[in-house]
């Protein structure tokens, strides 16, 4: 079957920001929402890659990118790579 020739893989980037001690003033970085009171974990990016021979004459490669903007809290989905080889 054609779907047995496809490969699915990917990766995720995560960030953990922790302080060794909570003494003193709060540590705040306005351009990074993973730094602040009660905020220590952020999933920065996730990519899923689909590739393989769809037919004997067509190779497909697709890589969507799901990412978080550190400062404004938005999440976005974009196509990083998408092509086929005949």
PLY file of the C-alpha trace (Angstrom):
ply
format ascii 1.0
element vertex 86
property float x
property float y
property float z
element edge 85
property int vertex1
property int vertex2
end_header
0.00 0.00 0.00
1.16 3.56 -0.65
0.79 4.61 3.00
3.29 1.96 4.12
6.01 3.89 2.28
5.43 7.09 4.29
7.42 8.14 7.33
6.11 10.29 10.18
8.54 11.91 12.61
9.00 15.16 14.44
10.34 16.98 17.46
9.38 19.42 20.20
11.35 22.20 21.87
10.41 22.97 25.47
11.68 25.51 27.96
11.76 25.25 31.73
12.70 28.35 33.72
13.17 27.75 37.42
14.83 29.71 40.19
16.94 28.09 42.88
15.58 30.43 45.54
12.48 32.62 45.81
14.10 35.17 48.14
14.10 38.79 47.02
12.15 40.53 44.32
10.26 38.61 41.65
12.26 37.89 38.55
10.41 39.19 35.51
11.37 39.38 31.87
8.67 41.19 29.87
9.72 39.77 26.49
9.44 36.14 27.64
6.20 34.83 29.12
7.86 31.67 30.46
9.65 33.83 33.05
7.50 35.16 35.84
5.49 34.27 38.89
3.91 30.79 38.57
5.12 30.45 34.95
8.04 28.12 34.43
7.20 25.83 31.49
6.67 26.69 27.82
6.37 24.55 24.69
8.31 26.67 22.20
7.95 24.70 18.98
6.65 21.45 17.58
7.31 20.07 14.12
5.77 17.09 12.43
7.47 15.76 9.29
5.69 13.56 6.76
7.83 12.14 3.96
7.97 9.20 1.62
7.16 7.74 -1.76
3.47 8.30 -2.48
3.82 6.48 -5.82
6.71 4.94 -7.72
7.37 8.34 -9.32
6.40 10.84 -6.59
8.24 11.61 -3.34
6.46 13.92 -0.87
7.98 16.00 1.96
5.81 18.14 4.24
6.88 19.93 7.43
4.36 22.09 9.32
5.66 24.16 12.24
3.58 24.92 15.35
5.22 27.55 17.54
4.61 29.93 20.43
5.57 33.57 20.46
7.32 34.11 23.82
6.15 37.66 24.42
2.53 38.00 23.31
1.12 34.55 24.05
0.03 33.68 20.52
0.45 30.29 18.93
0.91 29.95 15.18
0.95 27.24 12.56
2.95 27.64 9.38
4.31 25.44 6.63
8.08 25.25 6.94
8.68 22.97 3.92
6.36 21.39 1.37
7.58 19.85 -1.86
7.37 16.83 -4.09
9.92 15.22 -6.39
8.92 13.53 -9.63
0 1
1 2
2 3
3 4
4 5
5 6
6 7
7 8
8 9
9 10
10 11
11 12
12 13
13 14
14 15
15 16
16 17
17 18
18 19
19 20
20 21
21 22
22 23
23 24
24 25
25 26
26 27
27 28
28 29
29 30
30 31
31 32
32 33
33 34
34 35
35 36
36 37
37 38
38 39
39 40
40 41
41 42
42 43
43 44
44 45
45 46
46 47
47 48
48 49
49 50
50 51
51 52
52 53
53 54
54 55
55 56
56 57
57 58
58 59
59 60
60 61
61 62
62 63
63 64
64 65
65 66
66 67
67 68
68 69
69 70
70 71
71 72
72 73
73 74
74 75
75 76
76 77
77 78
78 79
79 80
80 81
81 82
82 83
83 84
84 85
